[in-house]
Amino acid sequence: MKFKVNEHEVFASTGGRPFDKKKPLIIFVHGSGLTHMTWVLQTRYFAFHGYNALAVDLPGHGLSSGESLKSIEEMADWVSDVIDAVGHKEASLVGHSQGCLVTVECTSRYPNKIKTLSLMGGAGAIPMNPELLSLAENNDPKAVDLMMDWAHGPAGHFGGHPVPGLYHINTGTMLAKSRTIQNTLGVDFRACDNYKNGFEAAKKIKCPTLSILATDDKMCPVKEGKKLASLIDGSQVDIIDNCGHMMLLEEADRVLTVLKKFITTNYPPLSS
Amino acid sequence: MSDKKKELKPNTYKFDTLSLHAGYQPHKNAGSRQVPIYQTTSYLFDDVDHAAALFNLERGGHIYSRISNPTVGVLEERVASLEGGTAALATSSGMSAIFLTVMTLCEAGDHLVVSSQLYGGTVNLFRLTLPKFGIKCTFVKPRDTEGFKKAIQKNTKGIFGELVGNPGNEIMNMPEIAKIAHDAGIPLMVDATYQTPYLCKPFEHGADIVIHSLTKWMAGHGSSMAGILVEGGKFDWMQNDKFPTMTKPYEGYHGLSFAEEFGPTAFTMKARAEGMRDFGPCLSPQNAWNVLQGIETLSVRMKKHCSNAEEMVKYLSNHESVAWVSHPSVPDHPDHELAKKLLPNGRGSMIAFGIKGGKDAGVAFINNVKLASHLANVGDTRTLVIHPASGTHSQMDEATLKFAGLSHDMIRLSVGIEDIDDIKNDFEIGFRAARKPRLVSNQ
């Protein structure tokens, strides 16, 4: 579906179901340089089981217009604006990687709006490798290739996608190269590198929180994810073996099962 | 000690490694080092909710082997990885892969622009069968790049061609024809069977969908039929209103928009969800496994195929019984320079040559070679020969043969990986017979 936030058109996948204001809202926030499509193996389930599942394209990404937002704080405010724009008062947030920084900041800023928080491959800070940052800011496609290498665990490099026939390293590469790299990945990496408030923001979070981490995550290692989770009262942690940073694709089924249990328990669907 | 900073390099697996490993994780398959053959029709559901989720594409997984199968899935991922594609769908043959591609793209009333130099079966599909479904085609000679542009109509949904035409070895100028297609907002579909991803990666030159008859070089051993369509993932289905079945809500899956939901893999998802469901040209797991065995040695075999082919080109070019030789490695081949650009790892192992003495000499040659096999296939490890005018393209009338660039003296040679001297010696027997067709036929 398309709607406007701050006068710019936003695209969000609804998981193949029409948006229904009566249903509780889950907003899925993608990682650096990516799009709503990274969530395809999670959103459809929720969309067909009593929720509005909105996998948004951040401004300047995927099918959304406007320029990419330059800071995690701006993105956090934008997510809050999305909730308002679609006519809801509250939402459950799900973030991946950079999306975790955004949703942690958003939850700390708008505690009354956010009912549950699910973090995948999250950390309190994501300092960027200077060379990778430079490549992305200079529009070098090698930045995407490096990201896809580091984002997939050793098993993920072999493939074995849960959806038959899909090769996720090439799919991720295509998503990250679908818009101008320096305007998406470059801006996002700089925003991640600049963001320093993650641990302080985490301390303010009181809603039920889940962290899904992966043993082979090179971009946000388990110890960083645990450190963030330890600062959030009552945070649940689920660790997936033999999996890298792209757990939402590499182990999509496991992620959905854990997410489904957490969200339906803490933020029940509209019963049919 | 050097203080030079180490340059960052992506360590994703390279071609030869992907040929052996892509798409498969042993630890998820009881540790089996070899890909298991999942000889089953169907798969247990955990519960009713799980079943519903699989049917509704909410979860990845297998339901019924007509739609997908774990062994076939490994093959699909492997070929997608080798081509640089986002997704692939394997079928029971190359022809069914072409048919499924067209039926996923087109509806009745649509039109395609098609290269005229194609495998005879493909010509008949586009010329005779697709019109029965209301899909019309305009044929254009593969070197007539401007002709492709002129043939595009309002209802044209794509351009289709073989990268190197069968059997005349005419090469489509893929980058230029891709630009023509993309300027018109339509995809370019390329049958790259002759090249395999070892010789050419069409997505790097603008193709949007790549099709293979895996039966040929990919499987390589003449044992198993299989086909595949591979998606490049760059084509924007939402850029215009030409592809409503990709962009509009689809009744068959609760209003799903394939382009919105699946983006760079939308075409493959639709081909599987709709095409395999409704037409059902599924690949057997045994044949998928056989093809996987072939792909494991693809680069090794292709190097030998190409080096033997170049030797045969030299041999034939200097032979007194040969009137002409067509192979992209020949300097006076009209597409020699284009071939160097599109086929950097080798120009392939298909050679067409004209035998002096015309049709009778051709028949004598074919009937007398002993090592080379006379049959209707290409891309076997063994050397194969055929006389197209009386074999693969025999269902064409005289005018269609001429338009397809075929002549009665043409012999199509698929060079195998035998010892090159043995192939040459065998051809000497054939040529001797061809020079004296009557004497030999009376023996």
Interface residues (C-beta under 8 A of the other chain):
Chain A: S13 G15 G16 R17 P18 T35 M37 V40 L41 R44 Y45 F48 L63 N129 E131 L132 L135 K142 D145 L146 M148 D149 A155 H157 F158 G159 G160 H161 P162 V163 P164 G165 L166 Y167 I169 N170 T171 M174 L175 S178 N242 A252 D253 L256
Chain B: L8 P10 N11 T12 Y13 H21 A22 G23 Y24 Q25 H27 K28 A53 N56 L57 E58 R59 G60 G61 H62 S68 N69 P70 V72 G73 V74 E76 E77 R78 A80 S81 G84 G85 T86 A87 A88 L89 A90 G233 K234 M238 Y253 H254 G255 L256 S257 E260 E261 F262 G263 P264 T265 T268 M269 R272
